Structure formats: structure tokens, C-alpha cells
Amino acid sequence: HPHALSLVQALGFEAEDFRSKAWDEFAKPGAPPLDFVITVCDNAAGEVCPVCPGQPTTAHWGIPNPAAAEGPDAEIAAAFAEAARQLGTRIRLFLSLPLDTIDQLSLQTKLREIHEDAEAAQGAS
């Protein structure tokens, strides 16, 4: 999406480094094992995810799909910026977790809480 590419570049990333990937790319033989699988599409929560190698820790952080935004370019760009802000907040909290010492169940709980707390904070503002 052109607005996604513009935002990625504005955040200082090389857009050529990113591409969408299908689930099956990570489920086929020889695929690299994943430590974490975090779905973000607001309609992915009810979907069945394929089995990924390595038994990754999973979470769902539903973020409204900015590609579904309609209206003037400024409103669409704002939807992409808001999605990036929401993801950035969750990622920063995720990266602050003691990943080398936390057990799997606690990690799963923390990943869920990161999303729930962010949702609650957003609803309160």
C-alpha cells in the first residue's frame, strides 16, 4: 500500500527490506523456526493459524486495518500512522520483557496483557 511504504520510509526504514508474506511461507519444510507469532489484523483473531515450526509463542494484537480506511489522503495517512503508533507501543513493551528468564506461560500472559492494557488505555483517552 502506498501509504504503508511512505510511513515505513518516514520512520527511517528501507522499504525494499519489507514485503508481505503468506502463512505457508513459514509452515513449509525448511522454513526457519519462529520464536513468536503475533497476528495484528483485526479480523485474524478468529482464523486458524497454521502450525509453525519450533512451537512459537503466539499472541493476537488486533489493530484496525489502515488499508480499509477511506476518505481524503490525509485521513488514510492518519490511519496508517495510528496503526504504527499502536504497534510501536506494543513492540516497545514486548522488548522490555525479560525474554531470557521468563517462562512460556508467563510470557503468553504478558503478551496478552500488553494488548489488553493498550486497548484499555486507548479507550480511556
N, C-alpha and C positions, 0 to 999 in steps of 0.2 A: 504494500500500500504506500503511495507517495508520502502521506503524512507520517507514516512509521519511519520511512527512510530519512525524511527531513529531521525528525526528532532524534533518531539514532546519531545522525551527523552532528546535530546541535549539541548533543551530550558528549561529543568528542570521540565517538567510535567510528571505525571504518565500516561503512555499510556493506562492503564486499565480504566482510567476515561473517555475515549473518544470512541465514536462509531458513525457510520453514522446513520442517522435517515431519514426515509421516511416522505414525506409531511403529509401523512394521520395520522401519529402518533400525530400530533398537531391539526388535524381537527376533531378527533373523540370526542364523548361525554365524558366529564370528563377530557379532556386534560387541562393542565394548560394554563391560558391565557398568551399570549405573548405581550410584550410591543413593541418589534421591530422584524421585519423580514427583514434581509439583505441577499439577494442572492448574491453569489460570482462567480458562474460558468459562464464562458464567453459565454455559449450558453443558459443560463437561462433567459436572458432578454426578449426573445420573448415568453416564456412559460407562460401559465395561472397558477397562483398560487392559491391554494385552499383558501377558506375563513377560517381564523383563528379566534378563539375566542378572544374577547377583542378588536377588531379593532386595531391591531398593526400598528405602523408607519412602512412604507416599503421603501426600497431603493434597488437599484441594483448596486453592485460594481463588475463589470466583471473583473475577474482575469484569465489569461490564465491557463488552467487546467494542472498542472505539471505532472499528471498521463499520459498525452498524449505525454510527452517528450520522445524522442528516442535518442539512442546513448550510449556512454560509461556511466558507473555508475556515474562518476564524473559530467557529463553533466546533467544527470537526477537529481542527488542530488542538483546541482546548480539551476535547475528549481524549485524544492521544496523550496529551501532557498529563491529564489526571490519571490515566491508567499507568503511565510511567511513574508518577509520584506514588501511587498506591503500591505498585510492585517494589519500588525503591525502598519504601518504608519497611515492607515485609522482609526484603532481602537483607537490609541492614540489621534487623532484629535476628534473623536467621544466622547471619555471620557472627553475631555476638554470642551465640550459644557455645558452650564448651564441648565441641564435637568430639574431641579426643577422650573425654571422660564420661559423657552422658550415655545412659543405657538406651536401647532401642525403644522401649515403651515410653520412657520419659521424653525422648526426642519426638516421637509421634505426637504425644500430648502437647509439647511445646509448639510444634508446627501448627497444630490445630488452634492453639491459643493465640498465636501470632495473628492469624487471620481473624479470629473472633474478636480479639481486642482492637484490632484496626477497624473492623466493621463497627464496633460499638463506639469508638472514638469518632468515626466519620458520622455516625448517626447523631451524636451529641453536638456536633458542630453545625 
